[in-house]
């Protein structure tokens, strides 16, 4: 059964290499954003229907939930567009739940049921992404696993809150305490999920390279990536290569409108390395700002193999993690003339 579900998920994946498909998932993302705006806009009419302080608190919590979700969704889509159609179906169901959270304020157990459904859909959303394991890097898989685990816990937590309000155990929190608990759950969830996807701190805290040279290379590659000219792909890459002499040379990717003139970050750093008269490279760091770390492409691996040999260290890193390989691991049986 799981294999069938996984095949369905993979079949629904949008091919990111086709220009038309890129426009497709961008359009789907824009549609979801529009639905967010419609729900919030039309929900403003409910302000005239408020009858008590409790009513206002539940309505405020519904608005807060939708606004935080909208912010989190747009932040994520801009940074890394979702590429599975099933996730967009889940998004549409979530829109219906958000509508419910604004318009349904009594009885309390119905409100709580809406939040349980919301966290359940969040859980399904992450599960869809995890099903396509072959398309994930190790760092991204770990992020999605942590996010899925967090969604499961908050689904159970909201369920416990519902049980406490049904008086099944002889204990009930009451409306005021329940709304306060929901507020803490919603805000706490958003804070924790943001930490999972976008951990704070700089590279020194997050990646912990194994030595001072790798740390220096990673920092310089990160700074170089910020100068990249990427008006076509918006995919910034920085590279910092260490010479046997102790000097470090940096470069970034540079894109041109015809694409064929595009210069890779590794090529840019190698050009500076060779121009300075260096002969042998001992290590290189490649830095990107996407969720999955990216090692050099095949063409750049051959160039690095010729400059540094099979023992040259290659550090690939992003704001979340880093991984070091040797050229022999990245390019076994590299070509030599």
Secondary structure, DSSP 8 states (H G I E B T S, - for coil): -HHHHHHHHHHTB--TTSHHHHHHHHHHHHHHHHHHHHHHHHHGGGGGG--SHHHHHHHHHHHHHHHHHHHHHHHHHHHS---BHHHHHHHHHHHHHHHHHHH--SSHHHHHHHHHHHHHHHHHHHHHHHH-GGG--HHHHHHHHHHHHHHHHHHHHHHHHHHHHTTTTS----HHHHHHHHHHHHHHHHHHHHHHHS--S-HHHHT--SSHHHHHHHHHHHHHHTT-B-TTT---EEEEEEETTS-EEEEE-B--TTSTT-B-HHHHHHHHHHHTT---EEEEEEEE-SSS-----HHHHHHHHHHH-TT-EEEEE-SS-EEEEEHHHHSTT----
